[in-house]
Amino acid sequence: MWIYLVGIIVELAILGILSSRLTQLSFTMLMRLTRSRSIAITILTIILFPGTVIHELSHLFTAEILGVQTGKLTLAPESIEGEDVQSGSVQIAVSDPFRRTLIGIAPTITGVISLSILSWYLSQTQMLIIWIALLYLILTISNTMFTSKEDLKGVLPVALTIAIFTITFYVSGIRIMFPTHIAETISVIIQSLAHYLAIAVAVNLIGILVSTLFLLLLQKRQS
């Protein structure tokens, strides 16, 4: 089980790098086609809209569940003139580090669950239209599920606290033991997550390959 757990962490790290690269390639491709930064950003925002909705609603619902006051919700850039364009946002009141951490990482957790469900359906369906729709959703969610610098505020203290307690328990010989059937269920879930995240990684790799080839062809044609 621990091997699969480490695998999930590695897959998430790879997915974060790949999704960022794919977004950059997509923007470059749209810039080449439209020759307009504002149009390219607008098109990319529309393409990633389903993922943006899931990302921001994850923040919103988690905050509401934890009793943290929320404010204005936006699902589109308020401005596309600056260097950094924020596709969406939700105003969240100041809270303690623990709740802030849960709110911050909520989109990633929701994204992992969503990608696992979509990847399972992708491996089951044989209908081309549904297959294409699932590929699109996997790409847009994996490109918007990761937390921003703003979302990560308060995460480090909580992560360090958990790490200290975990190491202390381990050194002290304290182990959390689950009943056999619960341990087996957890193991199956972790293995499934590792498998389906691998599919999401593969989809992003294909997306990068296709985008790169398209850019090369476009560059060759324009030269």
URDA-V855227 format. One record per helix or strand of 2 or more residues. SS is the DSSP state (@ for helix, = for strand). FROM is the first residue (numbers start at 1). LEN is the number of residues. If there is no record, write none. Layout:
BEGIN
SS_FROM_LEN ; SS_FROM_LEN
END
This chain:
BEGIN
@_2_33 ; @_37_11 ; @_49_17 ; =_70_5 ; =_89_4 ; @_97_28 ; @_128_15 ; @_155_17 ; @_180_43
END
